[in-house]
């Protein structure tokens, strides 16, 4: 399956995380964490169906712009060791 051109263009023109009505407050911790989970869930779901995982890059770009690098490194380490607390 190929990504719709509009979505591909959105990813290409991405600069920073857009407003998300689910997280209206200044504190974006939950937004960061949710996008991290969404990226890995998306990758897992599309990979299981042997589909292109390119649409998942949107979530990756959002969490990379919102989350501190130390958190990402910690969560990635936990995923590798099997001790990550989130549901993916």
ABEGO torsion letter per residue (X at the ends): XBBBAAAAAAAAABABBBBBAABABABAAAAAAAAAAAAAAAAAAAAAAGBBAAAAAAAAAAAAAABBAAAAAAAAAAAAAGABABBX
